[in-house]
Amino acid sequence: MALTPEDVKDLHYSIQRMNSVAAVFRMRADNAMNDKFSALAEMIDLYVALCQHSATQGKDFVRDGLVISEEERAEATSLFERVFEGTPASGPAAPAPAPAAKDHK
C-alpha cells in the first residue's frame, strides 16, 4: 500500500521525535561514562537510522516494521550484547544453615 502525503508527514514527525529523545539519551550516556549506556545510545541511533531509511524508501516502519540487512542485524546483536552483558542471574540463594545445637543443661 502506497504512503499518502499524510503518512509520510506522520513518519517524519515520528523520526524527529525519536531523534529528540535519542539526543537527550546520548547526552546522558556521555555523562554517565558507562559502556552499557553508550551501547544503548548507539542502538537507538541505529534504530532511528533504519526508520529514516525505511521512510525514505516509502515504507511505513510503524505499520510494517523494519527490514534490516545481515550487517545491520549483526551490529544490532553486538550492541544488544554490550547492553545486556554480564553474568546471568543466579537462582535463589540457598537457605542459611541452621545454627548448631548446643547442649543446655
ABEGO torsion letter per residue (X at the ends): XBBBAAAAAAAAAAAAAAAAAAAAAAAAAAAAGBAAAAAAAAAAAAAAAAAAAAAAAGBBAAAAEBBBBAAAAAAAAAAAAAAABEBBBBBBBBBBBBBBBBBBX
